[in-house]
Each structure stands twice: as structure tokens, then as C-alpha cells.
Amino acid sequence: MNIHFKLTSRQLQLVLSDLQRPHPHAAERLGFLGCRVSQSTDGLLILGTSYIAVPDHQYVEDDDAGCVFDAQAMRSAMQQSLSHNESIFHVHFHGHKGVPSFSRTDLRESAAYVPDFWHVTPQLPHGTLVLSLTHAAGLCWYPGRNNPLPITDVTAVGSQMLRLRRSR
């Protein structure tokens, strides 16, 4: 199944600006994208519609990970999903050019919390994205499947279209 994630160029810049801000104790920042989903002829189209920045006080000090968020951050994202019937995609940033990849910690933790969104919107896919300066990678948990599917393409649409391709 092809999974194409799209957002506006303006929204991408908003997300990147937020994720690149320094934090008092976390090594990196995170946020959540609210999304609308549509079936396409060859798979799934996911459209980023809103962004939930995680406030500084919702980061937990933890030396074992680049950033850890608290239960309130998760509740806010879950409430967004429930109130607006949106898929939720966790997003974070790796500050380099080229294809980013998920760390073992990213994979383990996202496998634990992404399916929690099915408690509020079980009919929708949810997932995670990691952005670099030039590329993106993502995983999508689709209802009825145990394992996540790779996001095939990420595109930022605006006056100039930017395709943040993952390596094939």
C-alpha cells in the first residue's frame, strides 16, 4: 500500500521552526500533526491539517532519550483526534541533510503509544514522522494491522512544491 503524506509548505515551516527551538533540558522537540485521511487509487492519502506544539513543561527530564513527553501531551493529542476526528502523527526533527531514520528508542516507544490513539479514533490510521533538513521518513499504523507500514512519500505543497522523499 502506498501512503502519501502531504502538508502545506507553510505548515512544514511552522513545524520545523517549532522543532528547532532549543529546550531547557530536552535534546530535541516533538509535536503532533492532526490529519485528514482519504483512500487514493493506489493506497492512502494523509493530509496534515493542524499542528500541536508540546509546551516546555510537558517534557520530562530523562537522560535515556532525546526527549520524553508527559501524559498531558498525549492527552492533548488524543483530545485533538477525538474532537476533530483526525489521525494523529507524532513528529520530530533530526538536524541534518539526507534521509533521517528512527532510532531504536523511537521505534520501541512509537510502537507503544501510537496504537493508543485507537482508543479514541479506532477507525483512523495514526503514526510518526521524522524530518531532516531535506527529507522525511514515516510509519503509519493502519487499523486492523499489527505492524506499521512505511510512508512512501512526504510532500509539502505551496507556491513551490517540495518532495521530501525517503530512500527506496
VEXKE-514991 format. One record per residue: residue in three letters; x, y, z of N, C-alpha, C in turn. Coordinates in steps of 0.05 Angstrom, whole numbers, plus 5000, padded with zeros to 4 digits. Last residue first. Example, Ala and Ser with C-alpha at 12.3 -4.5 7.8 and 13.67 -1.06 7.14 Angstrom:
BEGIN
- r/n_c1/n_c2/n_c3/ca_c1/ca_c2/ca_c3/c_c1/c_c2/c_c3
- SER/5257/4955/5142/5273/4979/5143/5258/5001/5157 .
- ALA/5264/4886/5156/5246/4910/5156/5264/4934/5156 .
REM end
This chain:
BEGIN
- r/n_c1/n_c2/n_c3/ca_c1/ca_c2/ca_c3/c_c1/c_c2/c_c3
- ARG/5291/5092/4974/5275/5068/4967/5293/5043/4968 .
- SER/5291/5145/5021/5305/5128/5002/5289/5103/4997 .
- ARG/5238/5193/5018/5254/5174/5033/5269/5157/5013 .
- ARG/5231/5261/4998/5230/5232/4993/5247/5217/5013 .
- LEU/5196/5312/4999/5215/5302/5019/5215/5271/5017 .
- ARG/5185/5357/4952/5181/5329/4957/5203/5319/4975 .
- LEU/5154/5418/4948/5178/5404/4958/5171/5376/4965 .
- MET/5130/5468/4906/5125/5442/4918/5152/5429/4925 .
- GLN/5118/5535/4918/5138/5516/4908/5133/5489/4922 .
- SER/5072/5550/4940/5079/5563/4915/5102/5548/4902 .
- GLY/5058/5483/4963/5056/5512/4966/5062/5525/4939 .
- VAL/5065/5423/4998/5052/5436/4976/5049/5466/4982 .
- ALA/5108/5372/5012/5100/5399/5022/5090/5414/4998 .
- THR/5103/5303/5018/5104/5326/5000/5094/5350/5015 .
- VAL/5129/5240/5025/5120/5263/5040/5124/5287/5022 .
- ASP/5115/5171/5010/5124/5198/5002/5113/5218/5022 .
- THR/5106/5124/5042/5120/5123/5016/5132/5150/5008 .
- ILE/5114/5102/5106/5102/5124/5090/5119/5126/5065 .
- PRO/5109/5033/5121/5125/5056/5115/5109/5077/5099 .
- LEU/5064/5009/5171/5072/5010/5143/5089/5034/5139 .
- PRO/5068/4971/5233/5066/4996/5217/5075/4992/5189 .
- ASN/5030/4913/5249/5055/4926/5245/5052/4951/5228 .
- ASN/4977/4895/5252/4993/4895/5276/5019/4911/5273 .
- ARG/4917/4924/5226/4944/4914/5221/4961/4916/5247 .
- GLY/4870/4949/5240/4869/4921/5232/4896/4909/5226 .
- PRO/4889/5014/5218/4871/4997/5233/4869/4968/5222 .
- TYR/4959/5025/5212/4933/5024/5198/4914/5006/5214 .
- TRP/5009/5066/5227/4995/5044/5238/4966/5045/5227 .
- CYS/5063/5087/5190/5034/5090/5194/5023/5064/5204 .
- LEU/5123/5125/5191/5110/5100/5195/5080/5105/5201 .
- GLY/5172/5162/5153/5149/5158/5170/5138/5130/5171 .
- ALA/5218/5213/5137/5212/5184/5138/5188/5182/5157 .
- ALA/5245/5264/5094/5228/5255/5116/5225/5225/5114 .
- HIS/5294/5315/5078/5279/5291/5074/5261/5285/5097 .
- THR/5323/5361/5093/5317/5356/5064/5298/5333/5059 .
- LEU/5331/5363/5147/5331/5388/5132/5321/5385/5104 .
- SER/5284/5313/5168/5311/5324/5168/5309/5351/5153 .
- LEU/5233/5286/5210/5241/5304/5189/5271/5310/5191 .
- VAL/5193/5231/5222/5218/5244/5229/5227/5260/5205 .
- LEU/5128/5213/5244/5146/5223/5223/5171/5233/5236 .
- THR/5078/5164/5258/5100/5181/5267/5117/5189/5243 .
- GLY/5006/5153/5266/5034/5146/5260/5054/5165/5271 .
- HIS/4943/5123/5248/4959/5142/5263/4988/5135/5258 .
- PRO/4879/5113/5215/4908/5107/5218/4921/5130/5234 .
- LEU/4815/5104/5247/4834/5120/5233/4863/5109/5236 .
- GLN/4779/5078/5279/4775/5075/5251/4797/5089/5234 .
- PRO/4787/5092/5332/4796/5066/5323/4795/5062/5293 .
- THR/4799/5141/5367/4791/5141/5339/4801/5115/5326 .
- VAL/4811/5126/5420/4793/5148/5415/4783/5149/5386 .
- HIS/4844/5083/5418/4824/5083/5440/4803/5105/5435 .
- TRP/4880/5092/5379/4857/5076/5371/4836/5075/5393 .
- PHE/4922/5116/5404/4903/5134/5391/4878/5119/5382 .
- ASP/4954/5073/5419/4936/5084/5439/4916/5103/5427 .
- PRO/4990/5063/5377/4964/5049/5377/4945/5059/5399 .
- VAL/5032/5099/5395/5016/5105/5371/4990/5090/5371 .
- TYR/5060/5076/5440/5040/5097/5444/5023/5103/5419 .
- ALA/5092/5031/5423/5077/5030/5448/5055/5051/5449 .
- ALA/5117/5046/5377/5101/5022/5376/5084/5019/5401 .
- SER/5146/5090/5397/5123/5095/5379/5105/5070/5377 .
- GLU/5185/5062/5427/5165/5079/5440/5141/5085/5423 .
- ARG/5214/5033/5387/5202/5020/5410/5179/5036/5423 .
- LEU/5230/5074/5352/5214/5051/5343/5199/5038/5366 .
- ASP/5260/5108/5386/5237/5118/5370/5219/5095/5363 .
- THR/5300/5071/5402/5282/5083/5422/5257/5094/5408 .
- ARG/5326/5063/5354/5313/5040/5367/5293/5050/5387 .
- SER/5310/5120/5311/5327/5105/5330/5312/5081/5341 .
- PHE/5293/5127/5243/5284/5125/5271/5304/5110/5287 .
- SER/5328/5172/5199/5319/5146/5207/5310/5146/5236 .
- PRO/5329/5216/5142/5330/5211/5171/5321/5182/5176 .
- VAL/5368/5229/5086/5346/5213/5096/5349/5208/5126 .
- GLY/5394/5297/5085/5393/5269/5078/5370/5255/5092 .
- LYS/5422/5340/5135/5412/5335/5108/5412/5305/5103 .
- HIS/5399/5347/5204/5420/5341/5183/5406/5340/5156 .
- GLY/5370/5343/5257/5382/5367/5244/5405/5361/5225 .
- HIS/5310/5313/5261/5338/5307/5262/5353/5327/5245 .
- PHE/5248/5321/5295/5268/5331/5276/5296/5321/5282 .
- HIS/5181/5292/5298/5205/5304/5310/5226/5308/5288 .
- VAL/5113/5278/5308/5134/5288/5290/5157/5298/5307 .
- HIS/5056/5236/5307/5078/5247/5323/5100/5256/5304 .
- PHE/4995/5244/5280/5022/5235/5273/5042/5251/5291 .
- ILE/4928/5224/5282/4950/5239/5295/4976/5226/5287 .
- SER/4867/5236/5247/4890/5219/5252/4911/5236/5265 .
- GLU/4808/5266/5274/4833/5267/5259/4852/5245/5266 .
- ASN/4760/5286/5298/4760/5261/5282/4784/5261/5263 .
- HIS/4763/5326/5333/4763/5334/5305/4763/5310/5286 .
- SER/4762/5302/5384/4745/5325/5379/4742/5332/5349 .
- LEU/4800/5259/5379/4772/5254/5385/4754/5277/5377 .
- SER/4848/5286/5366/4839/5265/5350/4809/5260/5354 .
- GLN/4852/5321/5410/4851/5332/5383/4839/5311/5364 .
- GLN/4857/5284/5451/4833/5301/5450/4830/5313/5422 .
- MET/4907/5264/5439/4884/5246/5437/4858/5262/5436 .
- ALA/4938/5309/5448/4938/5298/5421/4913/5279/5418 .
- SER/4929/5315/5503/4922/5336/5485/4920/5326/5456 .
- ARG/4949/5267/5524/4920/5272/5526/4912/5294/5507 .
- MET/5004/5274/5513/4989/5252/5499/4959/5258/5501 .
- ALA/5014/5316/5548/5019/5319/5519/5004/5298/5503 .
- GLN/5002/5291/5596/4985/5314/5587/4989/5319/5557 .
- ALA/5042/5254/5604/5015/5244/5598/4997/5267/5587 .
- ASP/5103/5281/5572/5086/5271/5594/5058/5263/5585 .
- PHE/5158/5260/5531/5135/5277/5537/5118/5264/5559 .
- VAL/5227/5264/5521/5205/5248/5532/5183/5267/5539 .
- CYS/5283/5264/5478/5261/5278/5491/5239/5258/5499 .
- GLY/5327/5230/5474/5329/5258/5466/5307/5275/5476 .
- ALA/5336/5188/5532/5324/5194/5506/5328/5223/5500 .
- ASP/5359/5182/5582/5360/5159/5564/5349/5164/5537 .
- ASP/5352/5224/5616/5378/5223/5602/5379/5200/5582 .
- ASP/5298/5264/5623/5305/5236/5621/5331/5235/5604 .
- GLU/5246/5306/5643/5275/5303/5643/5282/5273/5643 .
- VAL/5192/5314/5599/5202/5301/5623/5233/5299/5621 .
- TYR/5152/5366/5576/5175/5349/5571/5185/5339/5598 .
- GLN/5114/5403/5588/5105/5376/5584/5127/5357/5575 .
- HIS/5136/5454/5591/5132/5440/5617/5121/5411/5613 .
- ASP/5138/5470/5536/5162/5463/5551/5157/5447/5576 .
- PRO/5084/5441/5497/5096/5462/5514/5120/5452/5530 .
- VAL/5084/5418/5433/5085/5409/5460/5098/5430/5477 .
- ALA/5038/5438/5382/5065/5441/5394/5063/5431/5424 .
- ILE/5002/5410/5335/5000/5414/5364/5029/5415/5375 .
- TYR/4973/5430/5275/4998/5423/5289/4994/5429/5319 .
- SER/4931/5406/5221/4936/5422/5245/4962/5413/5259 .
- THR/4932/5376/5175/4913/5398/5177/4919/5417/5200 .
- GLY/4961/5334/5127/4966/5348/5152/4948/5373/5153 .
- LEU/4932/5280/5097/4935/5309/5095/4938/5322/5122 .
- ILE/4945/5221/5065/4943/5234/5092/4950/5263/5089 .
- LEU/4921/5172/5025/4930/5199/5025/4925/5211/5052 .
- LEU/4935/5105/5006/4925/5123/5026/4937/5151/5023 .
- GLY/4928/5072/4946/4934/5070/4975/4919/5090/4991 .
- ASP/4917/5084/4894/4938/5064/4899/4945/5062/4929 .
- THR/4874/5119/4894/4873/5096/4876/4894/5075/4882 .
- SER/4863/5132/4965/4870/5140/4938/4870/5115/4920 .
- GLN/4825/5151/5021/4835/5129/5004/4842/5141/4977 .
- SER/4846/5200/5067/4829/5192/5044/4842/5169/5030 .
- VAL/4847/5238/5126/4856/5215/5111/4836/5208/5090 .
- ARG/4876/5292/5162/4853/5280/5149/4863/5258/5131 .
- CYS/4911/5303/5224/4910/5297/5195/4882/5287/5187 .
- GLY/4954/5337/5268/4927/5327/5263/4923/5325/5233 .
- LEU/5017/5324/5291/5002/5334/5269/4975/5321/5268 .
- PHE/5055/5342/5348/5035/5324/5336/5021/5338/5313 .
- GLY/5125/5345/5366/5098/5356/5364/5080/5335/5352 .
- LEU/5187/5355/5400/5168/5339/5386/5142/5354/5384 .
- ARG/5258/5369/5405/5230/5374/5410/5213/5356/5394 .
- GLU/5318/5347/5440/5302/5353/5416/5273/5358/5424 .
- ALA/5339/5346/5490/5358/5348/5468/5344/5354/5441 .
- ALA/5311/5383/5544/5308/5362/5524/5328/5367/5501 .
- HIS/5319/5429/5576/5332/5404/5583/5330/5382/5562 .
- PRO/5300/5477/5549/5318/5478/5573/5332/5452/5580 .
- HIS/5308/5475/5478/5292/5469/5502/5310/5469/5526 .
- PRO/5309/5513/5417/5322/5500/5439/5302/5495/5462 .
- ARG/5271/5498/5358/5276/5516/5381/5290/5500/5403 .
- GLN/5258/5462/5319/5286/5471/5321/5292/5490/5344 .
- LEU/5203/5455/5321/5220/5433/5328/5250/5440/5331 .
- ASP/5184/5505/5301/5179/5496/5329/5198/5475/5338 .
- SER/5203/5504/5248/5211/5526/5267/5206/5518/5296 .
- LEU/5177/5458/5229/5207/5458/5231/5216/5480/5250 .
- VAL/5123/5475/5232/5132/5452/5246/5162/5452/5250 .
- LEU/5125/5520/5196/5116/5523/5224/5126/5500/5241 .
- GLN/5140/5493/5149/5158/5514/5161/5151/5519/5190 .
- LEU/5095/5461/5141/5121/5449/5145/5140/5469/5158 .
- GLN/5057/5502/5133/5055/5484/5156/5081/5471/5162 .
- ARG/5076/5522/5084/5074/5539/5107/5073/5523/5133 .
- SER/5069/5478/5051/5096/5488/5056/5097/5506/5081 .
- THR/5020/5431/5077/5028/5456/5062/5056/5463/5069 .
- LEU/5028/5360/5067/5022/5384/5084/5030/5408/5068 .
- LYS/5017/5290/5057/5020/5318/5047/5013/5338/5068 .
- PHE/5038/5226/5048/5033/5246/5068/5038/5273/5056 .
- HIS/5018/5166/5021/5029/5192/5014/5019/5213/5035 .
- ILE/5030/5100/5016/5020/5120/5036/5034/5146/5030 .
- ASN/5013/5043/4981/5027/5068/4981/5014/5087/5001 .
- MET/5017/4977/5000/5000/5000/5000/5018/5025/5000 .
REM end
